[in-house]
């Protein structure tokens, strides 16, 4: 766990929060997020809808939502293969929480579903996202019916800017510049390098994924420019 935390801290973490609702008349509805991982990194997912809390965007989330289940797949689309899943983040905590081992650069899909609506790929131990989900979800939990509301955030490492030189290096560069100026007047030009990260999401109908929907948008964090999905 310390290694995973170090990876996120060293590279800089990209965190995106989502709030919304599944189809209130269909507890087997799905919410999908497609991630384009640009460097070695774990993927961390936390839900808040059941018990409430404050998400990564600083928004206070009320409790009352459904018992969540989070699945992570390697790849995008119907051919994505099952990697990991989580039901309860801790004993007696119906909100899901999962952190994967460090994953290589590539495409990944996070799927949020209602508890007991697992993927066939996980249940059978083989298969893909395109095989669908078993369809046993229910908004009834904890002795009563819950709402279809969800709130999750997803965190992963992103490339960072080239670090600024330390104080010692700055002093040394100053001395070198003074000596060089005495010999010959010249100009030193420096160029800053910024980083970028992308989170790719799409909204389209995919018949191969049971009543599922996904969301696509491009987010870039380069030189302070970019856009986030409509939620945040």
Beta strands, then each sheet from edge to edge (+ up, - down):
strand 1: 13-21
strand 2: 31-37
strand 3: 43-47
strand 4: 53-54
strand 5: 60-61
strand 6: 68-74
strand 7: 81-86
strand 8: 97-99
strand 9: 106-114
strand 10: 140-141
strand 11: 144-145
strand 12: 149-157
strand 13: 204-205
strand 14: 213-215
sheet 1: 1+ 12- 3+ 8-
sheet 2: 7+ 6- 9+ 2- 14- 13+
sheet 3: 4+ 5-
sheet 4: 10+ 11-
end
